[in-house]
Amino acid sequence: MRCRETLIVIIDGQGGGVGRALTEAVRKTYPGVHVRAVGTNALATAAMLKAGAVEGATGENAVVFNARQADVLLGPVGILAANGLLGEVTPHMAEAIGSSDAVKILVPSQRCSIRLAVGPVQPMQVYLEDAMRLLGEELQRLNGR
């Protein structure tokens, strides 16, 4: 039995658009889960908080710390790459995210110079729906321990 609630951490940078969309989707699909917004900058954090995240933090240390705390990490695929999101993801952030024990559910983006061999490019809404499906599977697994 788990001693604490499942922690969903959403990480984003730049204007926080993907993080905002993920936060809105999680709050709508799984209203009872704890969503923490972590931005590489204050603008991204603010966008996710406005979208309904319970709490937020900003900056490199916040990313590193929360990557260790999370049960599930969500964000654009660029958060895994050093210097991703136009240089906002530091190598230390990327290492912390990549080495986190949390399950990572990442949304493809045409802006991060990372192409995934998963089929044709889809509208962002398709990726958000798939992310919510994967999150549901993970929540069931985590709550079933």
SULNORKA-V679717 format. One record per run of one state. SS is the DSSP state (A for helix, B for strand, O for the rest). FROM is the first residue (numbers start at 1). TO is the last residue. If there is no record, write none. Layout:
# SULNORKA-V679717
SS|FROM|TO + SS|FROM|TO
This chain:
# SULNORKA-V679717
O|1|6 + B|7|12 + O|13|16 + A|17|29 + O|30|33 + B|34|39 + O|40|41 + A|42|50 + O|51|54 + B|55|58 + O|59|59 + A|60|69 + O|70|71 + B|72|76 + A|77|80 + O|81|83 + A|84|87 + O|88|90 + A|91|99 + O|100|102 + B|103|107 + O|108|123 + A|124|143 + O|144|145
